[in-house]
């Protein structure tokens, strides 16, 4: 399922990486932040608390990377370059990720930042939208977003622009042993 998901997600310009465990994902994220955020910039990364962060020493992480902000609001998300959150599902047929949330913070990380890093457990990659609809109770979900790559729009002359109404980059980190 992962192979098809990766193929389809890359067609819509998402970047997809596969990892064996949380430690490897965390190391990738740390390196990515160090390479993409300067030390002078304060609070340039917003990271929505999720199951992924359970068991991780957040104080140590903030000491190592002071650019990370876990207390997210519209202002901090709007000024951040990178937003990190855990998404609920992947749809192999389209390469889309599905974000289900009952709080604003999760949506802010994926919609207001220049770069959205989405953490996806590999066992939550489903074959198609029909499989997703069978798995969830749509009436019990307060808010669901289906994200297919970076934000893109075109004008009347069909000139494509990336990142106008959302992230310029979507990076999906698939974790095998969550």
C-alpha positions, 0 to 999 in steps of 0.5 A: 500500500505504501508504494502506491501511496508514495507514487500518487503523493509524489504526482501531486508534488508531495515529498514522501519518506519512509522510516522504521521507527519514531527515533528515525523520524525525530532525527529526520525532523531535527536535521530538517529544522537545523537545515531550514531554520536559522538560529536567530529566528525564534519560534519558527516551527509549530508542532501540534501535540499528538500521539507521536510526541508521547514519551519524548522529552519535550523540554530537551527537544526545545533546548536542542531546537529553541525554534520549536513552539508547542503552544500554538495559536493563529499568530504563532502558526502564521509566522512559522515557517514549518508546521508539524502534525500527525495526520490520521490516514493516507489514501493510496489511490490519490496520495492524499493525507486525511487530517481529522481534528476537533481543535484549531491547533492541528489545522493551523500547523497544516494550513498556515505554514510554508512547509507542512510536515505530516507524520503518518503511521504506515498502518493507517494508509488505506486503499481508497476513500471508500475504505476511509468512509467505512472506517470512520463515523463521519457524523462524529467527526467535527472537522476533516481535511483531505490534503493532496500535496502543496497548495496550488491555484491557477489564474484565468490564463492557467498560470499555476502558482504554488503555496498561495493558499497554504503550504508550498511544501508538504512532506509526509513522514510514514512510520512503520513501527509507531 
